[in-house]
């Protein structure tokens, strides 16, 4: 194809790495000169950082006495590293100067060494010349194949001197050592949080950008990390690859298995955390609002209140906590898992179940002594006293004390009428209006007057009718002070000669 041809031409003709000086001897070690000394995985890794990856597999023995091939007369004036050839010293100096003269024709990433550019070009061509003899898996770099072979042999030659944990790669050991030293060289430019690994910083940055590049092909849910998507996919496939060796119980995620194993070992990992409830220690601080927590998990949950990490897949509403999202989903599914043992009525929330028959109303208004069964209902009621109306219409600026009232009001502008009558196909903007309308077809009149036994299909009509018995006339004319029992009578009849 045209792309591989362009790439091949670049790799063959870009000869800028030859800085002059003597060429290596033809009988010298071919690995030292023909193989690149870094894996050049991405442009994001510094050359000095990638050098050690291939060094994981190089011969580290001391030069033998009298071995003239190991003489390295060319020394770096910055870090004192020695080289056998002057051209290698000149190439090495680019690490200190930051010079990157070799540019990719496809994505324009730049590199300090031609060999690293050549390795990078394989990400575009897809060339993987190194194949595993055991499982036929292919790799673009020899060092990756060598590391992969450890998965078959089980060899982990690099051991931690602190905790004896072993690794297949030297650079993995070096990264692991940061868990002991506490070194965190990568800092977030937004909230100054620090990380031991550059990849963790890159993942963290998505909490600020809200970038979620990994999308589920089944339900279109998006995730910031590939591993989170892979774990989520198991909820669709039902796959549970992690089995307990004691009781054969299976789990979809490894961390769930690890937590389960503690039920068998008797391990009590939460004791240390529990002691903080006595000492008051709160070592985990939020970088955004300075709130502190005793547990790292509590801080992570709290951070969702800043990032809005729990979005509803149906209405784009976001929640800081998983249980809040689960409760919210009931409004979409209509699920009512809590059934009353007295009347068999079902409820979406357990709290609604408890108060139905007892009539208990523990939350009282301090202004008018009206009582409510729920705290949030009391909070909404208080707005009738304070006059607070925090929800404003963007079209006509009308304000409302309750968000749902604003949402219903918006239908007067949009003309939306989502509730249709199954008998006459008449549509309504509110479900309650449809329910009242249905009574015109059924003839149902459940609301009866206690004085004259007249019946009404709608409760508000009964309340208006009661004024004919009580004589109540709450609506006064501002012109002549005449009073009326109905607001529409005041508006449409008085002073119109009717």
TORVOKE-355197 format. One line per field, with one value per residue (C-alpha): x, y, z; residue number from 1; residue in one letter. Coordinates in steps of 0.05 Angstrom, whole numbers, plus 5000, padded with zeros to 4 digits. Layout:
N
x	[X,...]
y	[Y,...]
z	[Z,...]
seq	[NUM,...]
type	[A,...]
//
This chain:
498
x	[5000,5020,5029,5079,5118,5124,5146,5197,5226,5233,5268,5316,5333,5333,5408,5415,5438,5506,5549,5615,5672,5697,5647,5642,5685,5651,5668,5642,5580,5521,5471,5509,5505,5449,5396,5368,5386,5316,5247,5221,5151,5122,5147,5121,5176,5242,5301,5337,5275,5269,5343,5336,5281,5327,5382,5338,5364,5436,5497,5516,5580,5644,5694,5748,5820,5855,5791,5806,5735,5708,5751,5706,5750,5693,5662,5601,5619,5550,5538,5606,5576,5629,5623,5666,5653,5650,5586,5550,5573,5545,5478,5477,5488,5419,5389,5419,5407,5336,5350,5301,5320,5282,5209,5153,5121,5054,5041,5100,5126,5200,5257,5329,5352,5338,5332,5275,5240,5247,5215,5159,5144,5121,5061,5038,5058,5037,5101,5115,5177,5189,5144,5138,5156,5106,5041,5056,5042,5081,5116,5145,5208,5255,5255,5180,5186,5240,5195,5136,5175,5174,5098,5114,5174,5148,5217,5219,5293,5285,5268,5251,5301,5246,5187,5217,5165,5192,5184,5199,5226,5278,5238,5177,5220,5243,5171,5152,5207,5168,5115,5169,5205,5140,5169,5115,5150,5088,5043,4975,4977,4904,4900,4974,4960,5023,5032,5087,5072,5062,5005,4967,4974,4947,4887,4877,4874,4810,4775,4786,4771,4714,4745,4716,4744,4723,4651,4609,4583,4521,4494,4538,4562,4630,4691,4755,4797,4800,4803,4737,4704,4731,4703,4636,4630,4625,4558,4532,4568,4559,4632,4662,4734,4759,4742,4754,4799,4763,4689,4688,4649,4664,4672,4675,4731,4796,4789,4722,4755,4811,4760,4722,4785,4789,4725,4765,4831,4799,4841,4815,4843,4793,4818,4872,4821,4772,4823,4818,4748,4780,4841,4803,4859,4839,4900,4865,4850,4811,4856,4795,4758,4806,4756,4792,4774,4797,4794,4822,4758,4717,4760,4751,4675,4678,4718,4658,4620,4671,4678,4605,4632,4565,4522,4454,4455,4383,4376,4448,4436,4498,4508,4566,4550,4532,4472,4443,4447,4414,4357,4350,4346,4280,4248,4264,4251,4188,4213,4178,4213,4182,4112,4066,4043,3977,3950,3999,4017,4088,4140,4206,4237,4238,4227,4160,4137,4146,4102,4041,3996,4025,4012,4075,4100,4163,4184,4147,4148,4173,4128,4059,4067,4048,4080,4111,4133,4197,4252,4259,4183,4192,4250,4207,4149,4194,4200,4126,4146,4212,4186,4249,4241,4309,4285,4274,4245,4296,4240,4194,4236,4179,4207,4188,4204,4207,4247,4192,4144,4193,4198,4122,4119,4169,4117,4074,4129,4148,4076,4098,4040,4069,4008,3954,3884,3875,3801,3798,3872,3870,3939,3960,4023,4016,4000,3953,3912,3905,3883,3829,3808,3799,3744,3702,3702,3691,3642,3679,3667,3705,3701,3634,3609,3596,3539,3496,3529,3543,3601,3660,3713,3767,3786,3796,3724,3700,3741,3711,3641,3650,3653,3579,3565,3617,3606,3681,3700,3776,3783,3773,3764,3816,3766,3704,3726,3671,3691,3683,3689,3723,3783,3756,3691,3731,3773,3719,3652,3660,3659,3643,3568,3556]
y	[5000,5073,5084,5027,5048,5120,5094,5047,5103,5146,5091,5077,5149,5185,5178,5236,5193,5180,5232,5210,5178,5106,5051,4991,4933,4880,4826,4868,4847,4853,4864,4925,4960,4930,4927,4992,5004,5026,4999,5067,5047,5117,5187,5200,5157,5193,5161,5152,5118,5069,5051,5008,4965,4931,4932,4882,4830,4852,4816,4852,4813,4851,4856,4803,4824,4838,4842,4901,4900,4927,4989,5052,5114,5163,5193,5237,5303,5307,5238,5205,5146,5114,5091,5050,5096,5171,5168,5133,5188,5241,5203,5197,5272,5284,5257,5316,5369,5346,5348,5305,5311,5250,5263,5213,5230,5203,5233,5282,5255,5269,5226,5234,5170,5141,5071,5094,5126,5060,5023,5075,5068,4997,5026,5053,4994,4940,4902,4851,4812,4776,4715,4672,4599,4575,4612,4646,4715,4769,4832,4894,4893,4839,4863,4854,4782,4768,4796,4756,4691,4700,4687,4617,4602,4637,4668,4733,4750,4819,4817,4874,4880,4906,4858,4802,4812,4791,4819,4798,4866,4910,4973,4942,4932,5004,5029,4983,5012,5078,5044,5037,5104,5143,5178,5210,5249,5262,5319,5341,5413,5424,5399,5386,5312,5270,5200,5148,5128,5173,5129,5140,5215,5209,5169,5220,5278,5248,5265,5338,5333,5283,5245,5174,5144,5071,5057,4994,4964,4937,4995,5054,5068,5102,5093,5131,5067,5006,4960,4990,4974,4903,4893,4924,4877,4818,4846,4832,4765,4739,4716,4702,4679,4686,4625,4613,4553,4539,4541,4546,4611,4653,4728,4774,4817,4796,4847,4816,4748,4777,4808,4742,4702,4741,4706,4641,4666,4705,4766,4831,4886,4938,4939,4990,5034,5025,5051,5119,5126,5129,5171,5219,5212,5234,5228,5232,5304,5328,5372,5413,5430,5410,5363,5305,5231,5172,5124,5129,5097,5153,5205,5169,5170,5243,5261,5239,5299,5342,5300,5277,5207,5170,5190,5161,5126,5146,5219,5246,5262,5251,5225,5225,5157,5090,5078,5146,5126,5059,5093,5142,5086,5064,5127,5100,5026,5034,4979,4973,4918,4935,4907,4925,4864,4900,4923,4892,4960,4965,5020,5037,5058,5022,5087,5097,5028,5041,5104,5086,5055,5082,5153,5173,5243,5256,5320,5382,5453,5504,5558,5527,5461,5420,5351,5308,5236,5253,5303,5325,5339,5385,5420,5432,5457,5508,5544,5562,5604,5631,5645,5612,5593,5570,5540,5592,5582,5601,5624,5669,5674,5646,5615,5552,5524,5452,5427,5380,5439,5475,5413,5409,5484,5477,5435,5498,5526,5463,5439,5369,5324,5255,5225,5201,5174,5103,5116,5182,5194,5262,5282,5315,5346,5314,5243,5267,5306,5243,5203,5255,5255,5179,5187,5222,5156,5110,5157,5147,5201,5181,5248,5259,5321,5306,5356,5341,5276,5306,5269,5294,5261,5310,5328,5402,5406,5379,5432,5487,5459,5459,5536,5537,5507,5545,5612,5621,5674,5680,5722,5798,5850,5905,5956,5947,5897,5848,5775,5712,5638,5622,5657,5650,5685,5745,5747,5737,5762,5821,5890,5858,5868,5793]
z	[5000,4994,5069,5081,5019,5045,5113,5082,5041,5103,5141,5084,5064,5131,5145,5193,5251,5219,5254,5224,5262,5256,5240,5286,5269,5227,5279,5337,5377,5329,5385,5409,5342,5300,5354,5381,5453,5472,5460,5438,5460,5453,5446,5516,5548,5553,5519,5584,5612,5554,5553,5615,5585,5536,5587,5625,5577,5564,5591,5656,5670,5681,5622,5624,5635,5569,5529,5484,5454,5520,5521,5524,5515,5500,5563,5571,5604,5638,5668,5657,5618,5572,5500,5452,5394,5387,5345,5403,5450,5402,5399,5475,5484,5453,5518,5555,5501,5486,5412,5371,5297,5271,5255,5237,5169,5193,5262,5267,5333,5341,5368,5386,5353,5285,5314,5359,5299,5262,5320,5323,5249,5264,5301,5234,5189,5238,5227,5282,5262,5328,5340,5402,5389,5441,5426,5358,5388,5350,5374,5342,5386,5407,5480,5483,5459,5510,5565,5539,5544,5620,5618,5593,5636,5698,5708,5748,5756,5788,5862,5909,5967,6013,6005,5961,5907,5839,5769,5698,5678,5711,5697,5732,5794,5790,5786,5844,5888,5888,5931,5985,5975,5966,5905,5862,5807,5763,5786,5761,5735,5756,5828,5844,5861,5851,5822,5820,5748,5687,5662,5728,5718,5647,5673,5729,5680,5651,5717,5699,5625,5633,5575,5569,5506,5518,5499,5512,5446,5481,5523,5499,5569,5568,5612,5624,5628,5584,5645,5671,5604,5605,5676,5654,5595,5644,5667,5597,5585,5656,5654,5722,5709,5781,5823,5897,5910,5975,5960,5883,5884,5822,5811,5752,5781,5813,5870,5889,5894,5937,5984,5987,6005,6071,6093,6092,6120,6177,6158,6188,6143,6168,6240,6225,6190,6248,6298,6263,6291,6360,6343,6296,6245,6175,6131,6063,6041,5981,5936,5913,5977,6033,6065,6100,6108,6149,6091,6021,5994,6026,5992,5925,5934,5954,5891,5850,5877,5841,5778,5771,5757,5762,5701,5688,5620,5605,5624,5632,5706,5748,5819,5867,5896,5866,5912,5893,5820,5835,5871,5813,5762,5794,5765,5695,5705,5747,5792,5860,5899,5967,5978,6036,6077,6094,6027,5976,5949,5922,5929,5897,5963,6029,6067,6031,6054,6129,6135,6094,6147,6211,6190,6226,6208,6248,6212,6235,6206,6258,6227,6219,6256,6194,6197,6143,6136,6100,6114,6041,6038,6098,6064,6002,6046,6080,6014,6019,6080,6055,5985,5956,5883,5858,5792,5737,5667,5613,5567,5609,5674,5717,5780,5818,5886,5860,5800,5777,5772,5727,5683,5678,5663,5606,5569,5563,5519,5481,5472,5494,5515,5529,5562,5514,5529,5504,5491,5452,5439,5472,5499,5563,5591,5660,5681,5736,5684,5642,5704,5718,5645,5645,5696,5642,5606,5666,5701,5766,5818,5881,5917,5954,5991,6065,6067,6005,5980,5911,5878,5837,5794,5816,5887,5870,5845,5912,5949,5906,5917,5993,5990,5971,6039,6080,6045,6038,5987,5987,5923,5930,5875,5879,5851,5894,5948,5928,5945,5904,5918,5851,5821,5750,5771,5795,5732,5679,5705,5752,5720,5652,5661,5668]
seq	[1,2,3,4,5,6,7,8,9,10,11,12,13,14,15,16,17,18,19,20,21,22,23,24,25,26,27,28,29,30,31,32,33,34,35,36,37,38,39,40,41,42,43,44,45,46,47,48,49,50,51,52,53,54,55,56,57,58,59,60,61,62,63,64,65,66,67,68,69,70,71,72,73,74,75,76,77,78,79,80,81,82,83,84,85,86,87,88,89,90,91,92,93,94,95,96,97,98,99,100,101,102,103,104,105,106,107,108,109,110,111,112,113,114,115,116,117,118,119,120,121,122,123,124,125,126,127,128,129,130,131,132,133,134,135,136,137,138,139,140,141,142,143,144,145,146,147,148,149,150,151,152,153,154,155,156,157,158,159,160,161,162,163,164,165,166,167,168,169,170,171,172,173,174,175,176,177,178,179,180,181,182,183,184,185,186,187,188,189,190,191,192,193,194,195,196,197,198,199,200,201,202,203,204,205,206,207,208,209,210,211,212,213,214,215,216,217,218,219,220,221,222,223,224,225,226,227,228,229,230,231,232,233,234,235,236,237,238,239,240,241,242,243,244,245,246,247,248,249,250,251,252,253,254,255,256,257,258,259,260,261,262,263,264,265,266,267,268,269,270,271,272,273,274,275,276,277,278,279,280,281,282,283,284,285,286,287,288,289,290,291,292,293,294,295,296,297,298,299,300,301,302,303,304,305,306,307,308,309,310,311,312,313,314,315,316,317,318,319,320,321,322,323,324,325,326,327,328,329,330,331,332,333,334,335,336,337,338,339,340,341,342,343,344,345,346,347,348,349,350,351,352,353,354,355,356,357,358,359,360,361,362,363,364,365,366,367,368,369,370,371,372,373,374,375,376,377,378,379,380,381,382,383,384,385,386,387,388,389,390,391,392,393,394,395,396,397,398,399,400,401,402,403,404,405,406,407,408,409,410,411,412,413,414,415,416,417,418,419,420,421,422,423,424,425,426,427,428,429,430,431,432,433,434,435,436,437,438,439,440,441,442,443,444,445,446,447,448,449,450,451,452,453,454,455,456,457,458,459,460,461,462,463,464,465,466,467,468,469,470,471,472,473,474,475,476,477,478,479,480,481,482,483,484,485,486,487,488,489,490,491,492,493,494,495,496,497,498]
type	[X,X,X,X,X,X,X,X,X,X,X,X,X,X,X,X,X,X,X,X,X,X,X,X,X,X,X,X,X,X,X,X,X,X,X,X,X,X,X,X,X,X,X,X,X,X,X,X,X,X,X,X,X,X,X,X,X,X,X,X,X,X,X,X,X,X,X,X,X,X,X,X,X,X,X,X,X,X,X,X,X,X,X,X,X,X,X,X,X,X,X,X,X,X,X,X,X,X,X,X,X,X,X,X,X,X,X,X,X,X,X,X,X,X,X,X,X,X,X,X,X,X,X,X,X,X,X,X,X,X,X,X,X,X,X,X,X,X,X,X,X,X,X,X,X,X,X,X,X,X,X,X,X,X,X,X,X,X,X,X,X,X,X,X,X,X,X,X,X,X,X,X,X,X,X,X,X,X,X,X,X,X,X,X,X,X,X,X,X,X,X,X,X,X,X,X,X,X,X,X,X,X,X,X,X,X,X,X,X,X,X,X,X,X,X,X,X,X,X,X,X,X,X,X,X,X,X,X,X,X,X,X,X,X,X,X,X,X,X,X,X,X,X,X,X,X,X,X,X,X,X,X,X,X,X,X,X,X,X,X,X,X,X,X,X,X,X,X,X,X,X,X,X,X,X,X,X,X,X,X,X,X,X,X,X,X,X,X,X,X,X,X,X,X,X,X,X,X,X,X,X,X,X,X,X,X,X,X,X,X,X,X,X,X,X,X,X,X,X,X,X,X,X,X,X,X,X,X,X,X,X,X,X,X,X,X,X,X,X,X,X,X,X,X,X,X,X,X,X,X,X,X,X,X,X,X,X,X,X,X,X,X,X,X,X,X,X,X,X,X,X,X,X,X,X,X,X,X,X,X,X,X,X,X,X,X,X,X,X,X,X,X,X,X,X,X,X,X,X,X,X,X,X,X,X,X,X,X,X,X,X,X,X,X,X,X,X,X,X,X,X,X,X,X,X,X,X,X,X,X,X,X,X,X,X,X,X,X,X,X,X,X,X,X,X,X,X,X,X,X,X,X,X,X,X,X,X,X,X,X,X,X,X,X,X,X,X,X,X,X,X,X,X,X,X,X,X,X,X,X,X,X,X,X,X,X,X,X,X,X,X,X,X,X,X,X,X,X]
//
